[in-house]
């Protein structure tokens, strides 16, 4: 597996997810404020393009950290405790 990230945040604040054909798909992170939005974005991404599972995992982690349900160390902070 490559060390190159398959999902990352650009300087403008948008998240980029790279599909299996190396196409970049942008997600406006400012619109992701609740867990429901994460589900919606993953659904939107996965219905339009094909991704490696690692790309979607990285995207979920980035969005989860953004809304505060996962800390930067990768620990889930509110799973089942909200």
C-alpha positions as CSV (number, residue, x, y, z in Angstrom):
1,X,0.0,0.0,0.0
2,X,1.2,3.5,-0.8
3,X,2.2,6.1,1.8
4,X,0.3,8.6,-0.3
5,X,-3.0,9.7,1.5
6,X,-6.1,8.7,-0.3
7,X,-8.1,11.4,1.5
8,X,-6.8,14.7,2.8
9,X,-7.8,18.3,3.6
10,X,-6.7,21.0,1.2
11,X,-5.6,24.5,2.3
12,X,-9.0,25.9,1.4
13,X,-10.7,23.5,3.9
14,X,-12.2,21.1,1.4
15,X,-11.5,17.4,1.7
16,X,-10.3,15.5,-1.3
17,X,-10.9,11.8,-1.8
18,X,-9.0,10.0,-4.5
19,X,-10.8,7.2,-6.3
20,X,-9.3,4.1,-7.9
21,X,-8.6,5.9,-11.2
22,X,-6.7,8.7,-9.3
23,X,-9.6,11.2,-9.8
24,X,-10.0,13.8,-7.1
25,X,-13.5,14.3,-5.6
26,X,-14.0,17.3,-3.4
27,X,-16.2,17.4,-0.2
28,X,-17.0,20.7,1.4
29,X,-16.1,20.0,5.1
30,X,-17.9,23.2,6.2
31,X,-21.2,21.4,5.4
32,X,-20.3,18.4,7.6
33,X,-21.5,19.2,11.1
34,X,-23.3,16.0,12.4
35,X,-22.8,12.3,12.1
36,X,-25.7,12.2,9.6
37,X,-23.7,14.3,7.3
38,X,-20.8,11.8,7.3
39,X,-23.2,9.1,6.3
40,X,-24.6,11.3,3.5
41,X,-21.2,12.2,2.2
42,X,-20.0,8.6,2.2
43,X,-23.2,7.5,0.4
44,X,-22.6,10.4,-2.1
45,X,-19.0,9.4,-2.7
46,X,-19.6,5.6,-3.0
47,X,-22.5,5.9,-5.4
48,X,-20.6,8.0,-8.0
49,X,-17.1,6.6,-7.9
50,X,-15.1,3.5,-6.9
51,X,-12.7,3.8,-4.0
52,X,-10.3,1.6,-2.1
53,X,-11.7,0.9,1.3
54,X,-8.7,2.8,2.8
55,X,-9.8,6.0,1.0
56,X,-13.3,5.8,2.5
57,X,-11.8,5.0,5.9
58,X,-9.6,8.0,5.8
59,X,-12.5,10.2,4.7
60,X,-14.6,9.0,7.6
61,X,-11.8,9.7,10.0
62,X,-11.2,13.2,8.7
63,X,-14.9,14.0,8.9
64,X,-15.2,12.4,12.4
65,X,-12.3,14.5,13.7
66,X,-13.9,17.6,12.2
67,X,-17.2,17.2,14.1
68,X,-15.5,16.0,17.3
69,X,-16.5,12.4,17.5
70,X,-13.0,11.1,16.9
71,X,-9.9,12.8,18.4
72,X,-6.7,13.4,16.5
73,X,-5.1,10.3,18.1
74,X,-7.8,8.2,16.3
75,X,-9.8,7.4,19.5
76,X,-13.6,7.5,19.3
77,X,-14.8,9.9,22.0
78,X,-18.6,9.6,21.9
79,X,-19.4,6.2,20.5
80,X,-22.6,5.2,22.3
81,X,-22.3,7.9,24.9
82,X,-24.0,10.9,23.2
